[in-house]
Amino acid sequence: MKFGFVIPVYRHGSTLQTVVNSIAAFGFPIIVVDDGNDEENRSFISEVAEKNPLVTLVTREKNGGKGLAMVSGVKKAHEMGLTHILQLDSDGQHDAEKAARFFEVSKHNPDAIICGYPEYDASAPKKRVKGRKVANGWIHLVTLSQDIKDAMIGFRIYPVEDFLNVYKHSLYIDARMGFDIEVLVRMYWRGVPVISEPVKVFYPADGISNYNYFTDTVRISWVYTRLCLELILRAPVLIFRKIKRSIGARGK
């Protein structure tokens, strides 16, 4: 197993150095994806890449959204021979110390996605917390399971080959804020196990959010609508898999 990090960056160039510092001690390659940033943010990103030999910079000339940035980063990871990558955001909201736990769980479960679920502190906006509960209710519906505790957090380990195979064989996956949800569900549908682990999430008062409550909520709603429609075809396989797992657990 060869681990690495993928960090998509849009409008968070000023916090990138802190994030890189928090994971540099692992000694794993750090793939930073500049997702069509303005000159000021691009300058911050370039400076981080020049200072840290672990960083490999992937530059997208135009902003394509978090999804396309992640795909660009994972493709680069594949080129570099990495087998697993830990995705984390560039705004510093995630507790990077949890990476050690995620890598340990991944070593014992190399075929699985190790997906975070948020542990909020008092800084978390109530609107965001309530919206998350609703969104995760839909996740349980479209997977017919409780295996995925949260599908929106950008802190997770992907097996690189499985990620790219699902992306390659999917007719469409949302390129922006719906990407984290959709790629996770589609990988789960294809039989990739998901193991959920807690991660503390912070919301600094001066933080910059790329989430647009109107347009991104509409996009995510459309993602769930498509997944629900497709569930009609997927349900028999998911139910059979669930029964098989139940029988296997009883046999043990």
GIWONOR-V935483 format. One record per residue. RES is the residue in one small letter. SS is DSSP state (h for helix, s for strand, l for the rest). PSI is psi in whole degrees, 0 to 359 (999 if undefined). BURIAL is # if it has 16 or more other C-alpha atoms within 10 Angstrom, else .. Layout:
res=<RES/RES>
ss=<SS/SS>
psi=<PSI/PSI>
burial=<BURIAL/BURIAL>
//
This chain:
res=<m/k/f/g/f/v/i/p/v/y/r/h/g/s/t/l/q/t/v/v/n/s/i/a/a/f/g/f/p/i/i/v/v/d/d/g/n/d/e/e/n/r/s/f/i/s/e/v/a/e/k/n/p/l/v/t/l/v/t/r/e/k/n/g/g/k/g/l/a/m/v/s/g/v/k/k/a/h/e/m/g/l/t/h/i/l/q/l/d/s/d/g/q/h/d/a/e/k/a/a/r/f/f/e/v/s/k/h/n/p/d/a/i/i/c/g/y/p/e/y/d/a/s/a/p/k/k/r/v/k/g/r/k/v/a/n/g/w/i/h/l/v/t/l/s/q/d/i/k/d/a/m/i/g/f/r/i/y/p/v/e/d/f/l/n/v/y/k/h/s/l/y/i/d/a/r/m/g/f/d/i/e/v/l/v/r/m/y/w/r/g/v/p/v/i/s/e/p/v/k/v/f/y/p/a/d/g/i/s/n/y/n/y/f/t/d/t/v/r/i/s/w/v/y/t/r/l/c/l/e/l/i/l/r/a/p/v/l/i/f/r/k/i/k/r/s/i/g/a/r/g/k>
ss=<l/l/s/s/s/s/s/s/s/l/l/l/h/h/h/h/h/h/h/h/h/h/h/h/h/h/l/l/s/s/s/s/s/s/s/l/l/l/h/h/h/h/h/h/h/h/h/h/h/h/h/l/l/l/s/s/s/s/s/s/l/l/l/l/l/h/h/h/h/h/h/h/h/h/h/h/h/h/h/l/l/l/l/s/s/s/s/l/l/l/l/l/l/s/l/h/h/h/h/h/h/h/h/h/h/h/h/h/l/l/l/l/s/s/s/s/s/s/s/s/l/l/l/l/l/h/h/h/h/h/h/h/h/h/h/h/h/h/h/h/h/h/h/l/l/l/l/l/l/l/l/l/l/l/l/s/s/s/s/h/h/h/h/h/h/h/h/h/h/l/l/l/l/l/l/l/l/l/h/h/h/h/h/h/h/h/h/h/h/l/l/l/l/s/s/s/s/s/s/s/s/l/l/l/l/l/l/l/l/l/l/l/l/l/h/h/h/h/h/h/h/h/h/h/h/h/h/h/h/h/h/h/h/h/h/h/h/h/h/h/h/h/h/h/h/h/h/h/h/h/h/l>
psi=<128/112/157/177/149/124/105/136/123/114/11/33/326/339/355/318/319/319/315/318/325/343/355/330/339/334/11/153/141/111/116/127/112/106/65/46/164/175/321/311/324/326/316/314/316/321/318/316/322/326/330/115/343/342/129/125/128/125/125/125/326/148/122/354/163/321/309/327/317/318/316/319/319/325/318/320/319/317/327/359/15/143/334/139/145/117/134/155/161/1/358/14/338/146/96/341/338/348/322/315/318/317/321/315/321/322/327/349/66/340/356/157/131/106/130/157/141/139/108/150/189/344/349/128/133/325/320/318/315/318/325/320/318/314/320/336/321/326/316/328/309/345/353/40/172/14/326/112/330/134/4/342/139/41/101/155/128/138/124/312/315/319/309/325/317/317/319/322/7/134/325/135/133/137/349/232/342/354/311/320/307/317/325/315/317/326/320/317/325/6/8/120/151/125/124/134/143/147/130/137/130/149/89/146/328/17/150/123/134/3/122/117/330/298/320/328/321/316/315/322/321/323/312/324/315/319/321/319/319/336/332/321/328/336/314/319/317/319/317/317/321/318/318/317/321/317/319/321/323/325/331/999>
burial=<././#/#/#/#/#/#/#/#/#/#/#/#/#/#/#/./#/#/././#/#/./././#/#/#/#/#/#/#/#/#/#/./././#/#/./#/#/././#/#/././././#/#/#/#/#/#/./././#/./#/#/#/#/#/#/#/#/#/#/#/#/#/././././#/#/#/#/#/#/#/#/#/#/#/#/#/#/#/././#/././#/#/./#/#/./././#/#/#/#/#/#/#/#/#/./././././././././././././#/././#/#/./#/#/#/./#/#/././././#/#/#/#/#/#/#/#/#/#/#/#/#/#/#/#/#/./#/#/./././././#/#/#/#/#/#/#/#/#/#/#/#/#/#/#/#/#/././#/#/#/#/#/#/#/#/#/#/#/#/./././././././././././././././#/#/././#/#/././#/#/././#/././#/#/././#/./././././././././././././.>
//
